[in-house]
Amino acid sequence: MTGTTTLTLGGLLLALIILYANLKPWWTGGREIKKLSAFLKGFGAAACAAACPGGILGWVHSRSGTVANAAGERVGEGATGAAHTASLTGGQLADLGATGAFMVVLAVFAVGLAWKDAAKTDKRRIAGGAFVGSVLCLTAGVAGMLTWLPGALNATGDGIVAAFQGAGVL
């Protein structure tokens, strides 16, 4: 893969700016989940994709760090004059199995369909959520908080496969 699994302060800066831009309307608008749902769809799809060890979804996840680092370092240095290249402790989601990967593809596909049907503003929010989710999953803190996700994806996929194979029907 050509990408990074290490996030810099600049990359974190950019992700937090986009996160704030999406949380502010929700916070000031009565805190209705409807105002945050498009962003959360993108974030959830990106978190699922972050569990992928390779493939196109794993590649996009690692590239998001490269893009965030480059753009965030330019923004931070341009605004403050100080370098923002210090690396953060990296993290990753691991142990995704075949049935979990099956669930990731379904989740990302569902969010892709939601994006296709969304209004222009919600399309930007879904894309922003996906970018922020992917970038923040490169950090040890967020990846640590989501260590349960690959196991949940695997278990859900196992249950679906078992249902289609007729396990427990009789």
Number of C-alpha atoms within 10 A of each C-alpha: 12 9 15 17 19 21 27 22 19 24 32 24 19 24 24 16 14 16 18 13 13 21 16 13 14 17 14 9 10 9 13 12 11 10 19 20 16 25 25 20 25 28 26 19 26 29 30 29 28 29 28 24 20 14 11 12 20 19 18 20 30 25 19 23 27 21 17 24 27 16 15 24 24 19 17 19 14 11 9 10 10 10 13 21 18 13 15 16 13 18 19 20 25 16 14 20 19 13 17 24 20 18 22 26 16 13 19 20 13 14 21 18 11 17 20 12 11 15 11 10 9 19 19 17 27 27 19 23 28 26 28 27 28 30 32 26 31 28 21 18 15 18 21 14 11 17 16 12 20 24 17 14 23 21 16 16 20 17 14 16 14 13 12 9 10 10 11 7 8 4
